[in-house]
Amino acid sequence: MHIGSTRIAGKTLRIPAVVAASLALALGPSIAQSIPVQLGPTPPQDVMPMADKGLEIALAMLPSYVAETMERSMVPGVAVAVVHGGETVFSQGFGVRKLGDPAPVDPTTVFQVASVSKSISATIAAIQVTKGVVSWNDPVSSRLPGFALSDPYVTAHATIGDFFAHRTGLPFAAGDELEDLGFSRSDILARLSQLPLDSFRTSYHYANFSTTTGAEAVAAASGEVWEDLAQDVLYKPLGMTSTSSRHADYLARPNRAVLHALVDGRFQPLYDRDPDAQAPAGGVSSNVVDLAEWLKLLLGVGHAPRQPDIAAKDLQPAITAQSFSAPAHAADARSGFYGYGFNVGVNPNGRTGMGHSGAFLLGAGTYFQILPSADIGIVVLTNGSPVGAAESIAAQFMDTVQYGAPIRDWYPLYNGLMKGYYNPEGDLAGRQPPSDPQPAEPIASYAGQYGNTYYGTAQVTVDGDRLTLTLGPAGKRFPLQMWSGDEFAIPLSGENAPAGSLSSVRFAMQDGIATGFTIDYFDANGLGTWRK
């Protein structure tokens, strides 16, 4: 969600009578009487009026906003849809599906939507709440027998809503490192019990496998696997024929956008990103034509001619604040909020908005936003790593709808926020090997099989004159590079390890033979030690 400030000249500020009376008492009659009072329906009764012909201007300007942002960001392909009044009033593709291939992006081009999946999954959960299959307040452990977290109280009381709101106390990005190593969804959820927890319901830590846990509880209560449930209760009823929560379906689409990673300042089509393990949190693929139908549902629950059985009262908890995602840093600052799978905020004009960004470092950047008081929604999909392109396009459009023009240059702001994604990980990142390293033991001294209850078995093998470390069910191999003494280094790469990531591997030795090792990159929660 974007938050800024602006002055709207020539507009009537609508203030409830009780507020006007308070102003009269505090400021005196001359000031209070100079502020026009215009009562309106509740809600909203105190929002600022929309710009005259703002939507018409925004729709006319939207192609230029996209073109300008693509030129600045160099994102290869973009697709955009806008809905208003229960209709799709704009849908268009820009650029190409894959660099080096002239095939264009059009409104039916399928993209991986990344974390926009969280809001879609929350909608599916709300449908099941309406059907009486589950409640947002059902403890997850009552739906997933055997599921546990490290605190028995939290295990017993953490609800589906708690997991969708990222407020169970699970650490930031909990489980992502296991996904990178090839663990299945069920294996990852089973291992969450080993992670330390922050405070229950007063902390906020964004985690893909928090959303996934809540969604799995909904699926279990429904008697279906999640991917089938999504198809049955949302995609099929809305006619979202190009939408799926299975990666294989995305790969099978002939008209699909290829991921482009940002490497050395250039977008390149280098990787595939299989998010099946976290499908409810990041595994949806779709196009803007389909997603426009979903936005219409969000904006018009109970009014759309073709929609699933979903009650506004059951969706409402998802799109209202449940967690402080970004507590205000000062008295004059706004806080950020998270609902059940939706970011929630208040714009400078007093209007509430909901949305979510999606990002794969390996090559996707997506965003949607709805403005319920104006019955307007926009979705922007790109096939480039997150650089703020999707968010800035949507921000320019929504500003124009509300204020008649963008209130600031959004691209540099969002681009700056995204730069943190590209910071290398690991304690040795950016460091040079010691110029006078301590001697290591003979490399055979470090070989062997090592165990770890969280990450599983590791194998250190001698390959000629070097060592190789193998981790995870996928058998991911890392070359162990000499650093100093019994400390080695492993280069890292992938969705959660940007270019230049480098971590230490420190071996514990006894009588010249390794008895275990600790990998700094995997030790953020104190679980990164393997032992023979």
N, C-alpha and C positions, 0 to 999 in steps of 0.2 A: 504494500500500500504506500502511496506517496503522501507525504504530509508537508505542507508549506504554509506560506502566509501571503495574503494579497489584500489590496483595497479595491473594492468594487464601487466605482463612482456611479451616481445616478440611480442607485437601487434602493428599494425600501427595505429597511431592516425590521423584520417581524419579531416582536417581543411580547411574550405573554403578559397579561394584565398584572399578575403578581410580581413579575420582574420590574415592570414599569413603576409599580407602586414602591418597590424597594429603591429604585433609582431616585424617585422623587424624594424619599426620605433621606437618602445618602447624599445626593448631589444638589438638592434644591429644585424648586419648581421650574426655574428658567431653563436649566439643562434638561431635566426629564421631559418637559413639555416639547422640547425641540426634536425629540426622537419619535418618529411616527410609530404608533402602535397598530399592528395589523394582526388580529387574531386569526388563527387557522385551525385546521383539524389536528387532533392529537392521536398518534404522532403523524408528521412532525409539525410543531407549531412555532418553532423558533429558528427555522433554517432561512438562509438568504435566498431570494428568488433566483431562478436560473437566468443566464444571459439570454437576451432576446435572439431567437433563431440560432441558439448555440448548437443544437444538434445538426441543423442544416449546414452551418459553417464548418463544424467538425468533420462531417462526412465529406464535404467538398475538399477539405484540407488533408484528409487522411492519407491519400496516395503520396502527397508531397512529404508528409511526416515520415512515411515509411522509406521513401527514396532517399531523403536526407540522412536518416539514421543508418540505412544500409551503406551509404557512401562513407559515413564517418566510422562505422564499426567494421566494415568489410564482411559482414555476415553474408554467406552465400545465398540463402533462401529464407523467405518470410511468407507466412499466410496469416490473414486477418479476417475476422468476422465481427460484426456488430449486430446486436439485437435490440429492438425497441417495440413496445406495444404488442408483444407476442409474434413479431415478424423478424426475419433476418433482413436487415436493411443494407447490409454491406457484406460481401465475401469476395476476397480477391487474393491471388497469389502473386509473388514477386520473386525475381531471381531464379536460381536453378536448384535442382534437387542435389546435384553433385558437381563440384568444381571439375572442369574438364569435360563435362557432358552437357550438351545444350538442352536436355529435357527440362522444361520449365516447371516451377512450382505453380500449381493451380489450387482452387479451393478444396479439391478432393484429395490433394496430396497428403499422405499419412505421415505424421511425425511422432516421435517418442515425446510424450509430454512431461516426463520426469515427475517432479513433486506436485504438479497440478493434480496428479493421481490422488493425493490425499483428500482434496476437496470432493473429488468424484466418489471416493470410497466413503466419505462421511455422508454423502447423499444416499448411497446404497444402504448404509446403516440406518439412516432416518426412515427409509422406506420400510425396513424390517421392524423398526419401532412402531410405525403406524399399523403394521399388520399384527402387532402384538407378539411377534416372535421373540423380541428382546426389548430391553429398556436401556437407555443410556446409563442408568444407575446399576445395572447388573454387574456384580463382581466378575471379572474375567475368569477367575479360578472356578466359578460355578459353571462356566461353559466349557472350560478347557481343563478337564481332570488331570492332575499331575503338574499343571503349570505352577511355577513358583518364582518369587523374587527372593533376594537375600534376607529380607525382613519379613517374618511370618505375619505381622500385622498388616503390612502393605499387601502381601499375597492375598490375605483374606478379604481386604476391603477395596483394593484398586479396581475401579469400574471400567467398563468399556469407554465411557466418556473420559476418564482420567488418562487412559492410554492415547486416545485421539487428541487430547489437549496437552500432551507431553509434560504432565505434572506428577508422574509417579515417583520421580526421583532418579530414574535411570539416567546414566551419564549421557552427555552430548554424543550423538552418532553411535550409540550403543549397538553393537552387532555388525556395524559396517565392515570392520576389519575381518570378521569371520566370513562375510559374504565375499570379500576380495580374495579370500583363500579357497573359495569354492564350496563352502558349507551350504547345506540345504536350509530351507526355511524352518523346518521342524527342528533340525539340529541347533540352529541359531537361537530359536525361542527357548529350547531346553537349557542352553548355556547362559541365558540372561540371569539365572539364579545366582551365578557366581560374581556378578558385578556389584560393587558397592553402590549404595543409594544415597542421594541427597534427600532433603526434607520432603516429606509427602505432602502434596497439594499446595505447597508454598514455594516450590522451586519450579523452574521451567528449563528443560533441556531438550532441544529438538533432536529427534531420533527416528529414523526410518522404521526401525523395528519396534518402536512404541506404537506407531500407527498400525503396523502389520499385526501386532499382537491383538489390538482391539478389533481389527477386521476379522482375524481368524476366530475370535470368540463369536462374532456375528455369524460367520459361515458355519461354525459348528452347531450353533443353535438352530440354524436353518436347514441343517442336514445336507449341505452341499459344499463342495470345494469352492474357494473364493472366486476363482475365475468363472465358474459356471453360474454362481449366484449373481455376479455382476452382469453377465449376459442376460440372465433370465429376468431380473427385476428392473434393470435400467436400460441397457443398450438396446435390447430387442423391443421393449415397449415404446421407446422414443424413436425407433427407426434408425439407430446409430449403427448402420451396417458395416462401417469401416473401423469400428472401435473394438478393441480387445484388451484383455489383461494378460495375454500370453505373448511372449516374445516371438515365438515361431510364427504367429499370425502376422506380426509386423514384418518379419523377414519375407513372408510370402506375398506381400502386397506389391504388385508391379509398379504402382505409382506411390513410391515412398521416398521421403527425404533421408539422405545419408548423413550420419553424424560427421561433423567437422571439428577437430580439436585445434585449439590455438597453440601453435608451436613456433617459437621465435618470431612472434608478431604476425604470423600468417595462419589463416585457417587451412587445414589439410584434412582430407577424408582418410583417416588412418585406422579407426577402431570400430569395433562393434561393442555395444554395451547391453549385456543380457541382465535385466533387472528382475527376473522371475522370482528370485528368493524374496524380494521385497515388493512383490507386485502391487499390493494395496497401497503402498507408499510411493512407488515410483515406476510401476510397470505398465501403465496404460499407454497405448498408441491410438491415435485418432487423427481426424482432420477437422478443420474449422467448421465445415458444414455440419458434422455430427455434434461438435461441441456447442454450436449455436443452439441446438435443440436442448441441450442440458442447461445452458444459461437461461433459456426461456422458462424451463421448469423452476429454476431457482427464483426467478423474478415473478413467476405467476403461479405458484403452487395453488391448486384448487381451481384454476381458471383456464389452463391450457386444454384444448380439445383432445389432445393425445398425450397422455402422461401416465406414469405409474401411480399407484395408490399411495399417496404421501400427503400427510396433513401438515399444514403450516406450523402448528404447535410442536410437531416432532422435529421439523427442520430447524426451528428457531434456536434451540440450544447450540446447534452447530455453527450458526452464523452470528452469534453474539459472544461477547468476551467471557472466557472461562479461565484464562491464565494471563499473567503479565509477561509477555514475551520480551518486552523492552521497557523496564521501569524508567520513569523520567529521571534524568540525571540532575535536574534543577527544578526550582519551583515554577518557572515559566515555561517548562518544556512539556510536550505531550508524551504520554506513555503509549507503548505499543501493546496490542492484545492479540491473543490467539483463542479461537473457539474450538470446536471439534473438527479440525482439519481445515479451517479457514483462518487467514489473517483478518482482523477486524479493526477498523479505525474510524475516526471522525475527521472529515475534511475541514479546511478553514472556514467554509460556509455553513458548518454545522450539520452537514449531511453525512450519514453513515455510509461506509463502503466496505465491501468484503472482496478478498481476492487471494491469490497465491502465486508465487514464482515457482518455476521448475528449472533445475539445472543439472546437467551431466557435464562434468569436466571434460569427458571424452567427446562432447560435441553437441549439446542441446541446451537451448535457453528459451523458456516459455513463460507466459504470464496471462492471467485473466483478472478482470475486476468487474464487479457489479455495483450499480448505484440504485438501490431499490426505490428511493423516493422519486427518481426520474424514470424508473422502469427501463434502464439502459445497461447493457453489458457489452464488454469487448474481450476477445481472446486473441492473443498474438503468439504464434508458434515460429521458432527459428531453428535452423539446423546448424548452429554454431555454438561453441562453448559459451558459458555465461559472460557477457560483457556489458549487460544492461540495455541491450537493444530492445528486447521485448517490453521491458518495463517502461522505457522512455517513450516508445511509440504509444503505449496505452496512456501514459501520463499526459502527453501532449493532447491526445484526443479527449480525455476526460476533462482536462482543464478547459479546453475550448467549448465543450458541451456546457460546462458550469459557469465559466467566466467570460467566454467570448474569445479567448486567446490563451496560449500557454502562459503560466505565471512565472516560469523560469526556464532556463536551458537545462533540461533534465538529463541529457545523455552524459555530460561530464560527471554529474553527481552519481548516477547509477553505475557508470563505468568505474568510478573510484571505489564504490562500495564492493564491486565484484573483484577488484584486484587481489583481495585477500585470498581468494580461491587458489591463486597461482603461487602462493608462498611455499617454497619447498619444505617438506617435513623431515624430521629426524634430527638428532643432536649433532650430527656431523655435517649437515647441509651447509654449504658455503665455506667449509674449512678445508685447508690443505693438509695432506698427510704430514706427520712430524718429519723434520729434516734429519733427525738423529733418532730413529725408532729403537725401542728395546727389542732384543732378539726374541723370536717366538720359539716354542717347542717344535720338534719335528711334526709335520702336518698330520701324520697318522695319530698323534696324541689327542687330536680333537675329534677324530671320527667316531661314529657310533650312532645309536638310536636313543632319542631323548623323549621324555613324556611331559605333557602339560594338560591338565584337566579341561582348560578352556579352549586352547588352540589345537589340542590333539598332538599326535606324534610328529616328531621332527627327525630327519635323517641328515647326518653330516657325512659326506663321502669324499674320498680322495679321488680326484680326477687328474691323473698325471702329476703335475707339480702344484696343483691348486686344490682348494676345498670348495664343495658345493653344498648349500643348505637347501633341503626340500621340505616344504610345509604344506599342510592342508590336503583335503580330499582331491583337489585338482592337481596335486603334485607340483605346485609352483616352485620353480628352481631359482635360487639366488646365488650368484658367485660370491664367495667370501674373500674379500680383499684384505691383504695384510695392512695393518695400521700401526700398532706398536705393542710388542709383547704378546699377551694373550687377548688383546683387543683387535677385532676385525671390523670391517665395514661392509655393508650390503647396500647397493643402489636399489631404489624403490621406484615403481612407476604404476600408474593405474588411476582409477576414479578418485581415490582419496590420497594419492601421492603424486603431486605435480612434478614436472621435470626438475631435476636437480636434487630430489629428495635422497638423503643418505643417512643411514642409521648405524650406530655402533652395535656390535655383538660382543659382549664381554664374557669370556669363559671363566668358570671357576675351576681351579686345578688342585689336584691332590697327588703328590708324589709324581709330578710330571704328566699326569693323565687328566683329561677334562672330566669333570663330574656333572657339569651343567653349564648353562649360559643364559644370559639375559639380553633381549633385543629391546633397545630403547623405544623404538617406534611402536612396538606392541605392548609397552609397559605403562601406558597412560593411566590405567586403572589398577596397576600393581599386579597384573596377571601375566607379565611377559617373561617369566623365567621357566625354562625347561630343565629337567633333571634326568640323568640316566637311571 
